[in-house]
């Protein structure tokens, strides 16, 4: 009797992991909308790539766009910095505190996620110039 239950749990574990990632992605989308959306300028967030305690989210607002690096801490997700194409580079991610392995993994995952997006959308992510550190609590609208 124990073997079928164990087999069922093992079969469900990838589904639970996918559900957890979807929940994290949704939390990040809500955080970013709450922090940066304005009544006259809705924020379109996605794709959101989550790898452990870090994530990169592409965003569009009006005719602008960019990417945000987020870190999960004891109080949930927070935006660490905003940038354009430099967030595709492991070196930028390392300079933000990720290990070499984590930076490489997140960079590859972001590139894979963005490969499913339209070329026009991905071009808009590149419009953000430079790297802007976000030091304030994102829940208080510092955009």
C-alpha positions in Angstrom: 0.0 0.0 0.0 2.9 2.4 0.7 4.4 1.9 -2.7 1.4 3.3 -4.7 1.3 6.3 -2.4 5.0 7.0 -2.8 4.7 6.5 -6.6 1.8 9.0 -6.6 3.8 11.6 -4.6 6.8 11.2 -6.9 4.6 11.6 -10.0 3.0 14.7 -8.5 6.2 16.5 -7.4 7.0 18.0 -10.8 3.4 19.3 -11.0 3.8 20.9 -7.5 7.1 22.5 -8.5 5.5 24.0 -11.6 2.5 25.3 -9.6 5.0 26.8 -7.1 6.9 28.6 -9.9 3.6 29.8 -11.4 2.6 31.2 -8.0 6.0 33.0 -7.7 5.6 34.4 -11.2 2.1 35.7 -10.3 3.4 37.3 -7.1 6.2 39.1 -9.0 3.7 40.4 -11.6 1.4 41.7 -8.9 4.3 43.3 -7.0 5.5 45.1 -10.2 2.1 46.3 -11.2 1.4 47.5 -7.6 4.8 49.3 -7.6 5.0 50.8 -11.0 1.6 50.8 -12.8 -0.3 54.1 -13.2 -3.9 54.6 -14.2 -2.8 56.2 -17.5 0.0 53.6 -18.1 -0.7 50.0 -17.4 2.3 47.7 -16.8 2.6 44.6 -18.9 4.9 42.1 -17.1 6.3 39.0 -18.7 7.9 36.7 -19.2 8.9 36.2 -15.5 11.8 33.8 -15.1 12.3 32.4 -11.6 15.5 30.6 -10.6 15.7 30.0 -6.8 15.6 33.3 -4.9 16.2 35.4 -8.0 14.0 36.3 -11.0 14.1 38.4 -14.1 10.9 40.0 -15.4 10.5 41.7 -18.7 8.1 44.7 -18.7 6.5 47.1 -21.0 4.8 50.4 -20.2 3.7 52.9 -22.8 6.3 52.7 -25.5 9.1 51.9 -23.0 10.3 48.6 -21.7 13.0 46.8 -19.8 13.9 44.0 -17.4 13.8 43.9 -13.7 16.0 41.7 -11.4 14.2 40.6 -8.3 15.4 38.9 -5.2 13.3 36.9 -2.7 13.9 37.7 0.9 12.1 37.0 4.2 9.4 39.5 3.3 8.9 38.3 -0.3 10.1 39.5 -3.6 11.6 42.9 -4.2 13.0 44.7 -7.2 16.8 45.0 -7.0 17.5 46.7 -10.3 16.1 47.6 -13.7 18.1 47.4 -16.9 17.8 46.4 -20.5 19.8 43.8 -22.4 22.6 43.9 -19.7 20.3 41.7 -17.6 20.9 38.9 -20.1 24.6 38.9 -19.2 25.8 36.7 -16.3 28.4 39.4 -15.4 25.6 41.9 -14.6 23.8 39.3 -12.5 27.1 38.4 -10.7 27.6 42.1 -9.9 24.1 42.1 -8.3 25.2 39.3 -6.0 24.4 36.1 -7.7 27.0 33.3 -7.7 28.7 32.4 -11.0 26.6 29.2 -11.4 23.3 31.0 -10.5 24.1 34.0 -12.8 24.8 31.6 -15.7 21.7 29.5 -15.0 19.4 32.6 -14.7 20.8 34.2 -17.8 20.2 31.0 -19.9 16.7 30.6 -18.5 15.8 34.3 -19.3 17.0 33.8 -22.9 15.0 30.6 -23.2 11.9 32.3 -21.9 12.3 35.3 -24.1 12.7 33.1 -27.2 9.0 32.3 -26.8 8.1 36.0 -27.1 7.6 38.1 -30.2 10.7 39.8 -31.6 9.0 43.2 -31.2 8.4 42.6 -27.5 12.0 41.5 -26.8 13.2 44.6 -28.7 11.2 46.7 -26.3 13.0 45.1 -23.3 16.3 46.5 -24.7 15.0 50.1 -24.7 15.9 50.6 -21.0 19.3 52.3 -21.0 21.8 51.7 -18.2 21.4 49.9 -14.9 19.3 51.5 -12.2 19.5 50.1 -8.6 16.2 50.2 -6.8 17.0 50.8 -3.1 13.6 51.8 -1.7 10.8 49.5 -0.7 9.1 48.7 -4.0 5.7 48.6 -2.2 5.9 52.4 -1.9 6.1 53.2 -5.6 9.6 54.5 -6.3 9.5 54.2 -10.1 
